[in-house]
Amino acid sequence: MMDHYDKCHRPRPPPSLCSNICGFRGKQRETERKIAEKEKGFDHAAMPPRKQVGLQRTREMKLMYGEAAPMILGMETAMQLGFDRNCDLRQPKLWPNIPLKL
């Protein structure tokens, strides 16, 4: 059976050089795999958030609106959820839907 070197009519490299190249390629593939995993978010050392999510916003709302802050925050949340639901149902086109330069 002919392999790549026989098809190209190139002389075969010595076995020690071939094993060095193959070893390097294996290490390179392993490094690329680790980088791809980190980019995808497969970091095994991930930590939970240190601060409570939304705590800063709640404090700011309380400062601006006083005792009415929970009611206003609830109204904002209801409006945002309604908007998101309508966007999911109707799938609007993103602006601009026509080119600016005709």
C-alpha positions, 0 to 999 in steps of 0.5 A, a space after each residue: 500500500 502506498 502512503 503519502 511519501 511514496 505518492 509524492 516521490 519524496 524520500 522518507 525522513 529518518 524514523 527519529 525525525 518522523 516520531 519527533 514531528 508526530 509527537 509535536 503534532 500530538 502536543 499541538 493538537 492537545 494544546 489547540 483542544 484545551 484552548 477551544 474548550 476554554 473559548 467554549 466555556 468548559 473551564 473546570 475551575 469556574 467559580 460562582 459569582 461573588 456578589 448577588 446578581 442584581 444587588 447593585 441595581 436594587 440599591 440604586 432603585 431604592 436610592 432613586 425611588 425610596 419605598 416605591 422601588 420594588 413596585 417600579 422594579 416589578 413594572 419594569 420587569 413586566 414590561 421587559 418580559 412582555 416585550 421579549 415575548 412579543 419579539 419571540 412570537 413575531 420575530 421582527 426584522 432588525 433595523 435597517 431592513 433596507 440598505 441605507 445606500 440605494 
